[in-house]
Amino acid sequence: MLILTRRPGDAILIQGGIRVVVLACDNRSVRLGIEAPPGIGILREEIVHQIAAENRRANAANAAAWLDLIRPLRKTERKKEAGGEPRPEKLRPPEPADPT
């Protein structure tokens, strides 16, 4: 990590056409201005963490919903493995076509 001391109005240039300018500072915060090419995304770190956490929650909810959907199928498969009812015809793989 590069650590620099800058005053309001000072700038830092980063490869790729990115310019960071110190606009103002006080005892509690620093105000920065960032200039970057249009194809460069600029996001606040806390927002990225919030989005990632929300995505994890959404994926967990989706996983739970999928488990609820496949649980009955898994029970059916276990019955079949134990010699239970035969597999319904519509779920069988198609028979290979006769080459003659």
C-alpha positions as CSV (number, residue, x, y, z in Angstrom):
1,M,0.0,0.0,0.0
2,L,1.3,3.4,-1.0
3,I,0.7,6.0,1.7
4,L,0.9,9.7,0.7
5,T,0.3,13.0,2.3
6,R,-1.7,15.4,0.2
7,R,-3.3,18.8,0.7
8,P,-6.6,20.1,-0.8
9,G,-6.0,20.7,-4.5
10,D,-3.2,18.0,-4.8
11,A,-3.8,15.1,-7.1
12,I,-2.6,11.6,-7.6
13,L,-2.3,10.1,-11.1
14,I,-2.9,6.3,-11.5
15,Q,-2.1,4.3,-14.6
16,G,-5.0,4.0,-17.0
17,G,-6.0,7.6,-16.9
18,I,-7.3,7.8,-13.4
19,R,-6.8,11.0,-11.4
20,V,-7.6,11.3,-7.7
21,V,-7.9,14.9,-6.3
22,V,-8.1,15.9,-2.7
23,L,-11.0,18.4,-2.6
24,A,-11.2,19.1,1.1
25,C,-10.3,17.6,4.4
26,D,-11.1,18.2,8.1
27,N,-10.6,16.3,11.3
28,R,-13.1,13.6,10.5
29,S,-13.0,13.1,6.7
30,V,-11.4,13.6,3.4
31,R,-13.3,14.6,0.3
32,L,-11.9,13.1,-2.9
33,G,-12.7,13.7,-6.5
34,I,-12.0,10.9,-9.0
35,E,-11.6,11.3,-12.7
36,A,-11.5,8.1,-14.8
37,P,-12.3,6.9,-18.3
38,P,-15.9,5.9,-18.9
39,G,-15.1,2.2,-19.0
40,I,-13.7,2.2,-15.5
41,G,-16.1,1.5,-12.7
42,I,-15.8,3.4,-9.4
43,L,-17.6,2.0,-6.4
44,R,-17.4,2.7,-2.7
45,E,-16.1,-0.4,-0.8
46,E,-18.9,-0.5,1.7
47,I,-21.4,-0.7,-1.2
48,V,-19.6,-3.6,-2.8
49,H,-19.6,-5.4,0.6
50,Q,-23.4,-4.7,1.0
51,I,-24.1,-6.0,-2.6
52,A,-22.0,-9.2,-2.0
53,A,-23.8,-9.9,1.3
54,E,-27.2,-9.4,-0.3
55,N,-26.2,-11.7,-3.2
56,R,-25.1,-14.4,-0.6
57,R,-28.5,-14.0,1.2
58,A,-30.4,-14.3,-2.1
59,N,-28.4,-17.4,-3.2
60,A,-29.0,-19.0,0.2
61,A,-32.8,-18.4,-0.2
62,N,-32.7,-19.8,-3.8
63,A,-30.8,-22.8,-2.6
64,A,-33.4,-23.4,0.1
65,A,-36.2,-23.1,-2.4
66,W,-34.4,-25.6,-4.8
67,L,-33.9,-28.0,-1.9
68,D,-37.6,-27.8,-1.2
69,L,-38.4,-28.6,-4.8
70,I,-36.0,-31.6,-5.1
71,R,-36.6,-33.2,-1.7
72,P,-39.7,-35.2,-3.0
73,L,-37.6,-36.3,-6.0
74,R,-34.8,-37.5,-3.8
75,K,-37.2,-39.5,-1.6
76,T,-38.6,-41.2,-4.8
77,E,-35.1,-42.0,-5.9
78,R,-34.3,-43.6,-2.5
79,K,-37.4,-45.8,-2.7
80,K,-36.4,-47.0,-6.2
81,E,-32.9,-47.8,-4.9
82,A,-34.4,-49.9,-2.1
83,G,-36.5,-51.9,-4.6
84,G,-39.6,-49.7,-4.4
85,E,-42.0,-48.9,-7.2
86,P,-40.6,-48.9,-10.8
87,R,-39.6,-45.7,-12.5
88,P,-42.5,-44.1,-14.4
89,E,-42.2,-44.5,-18.2
90,K,-42.1,-40.8,-18.9
91,L,-39.0,-40.3,-16.7
92,R,-37.0,-43.1,-18.5
93,P,-34.3,-42.1,-20.9
94,P,-35.4,-42.6,-24.5
95,E,-34.6,-45.9,-26.2
96,P,-31.8,-45.7,-28.8
97,A,-33.1,-45.5,-32.4
98,D,-32.8,-48.7,-34.4
99,P,-30.0,-48.1,-37.0
100,T,-31.7,-50.4,-39.6
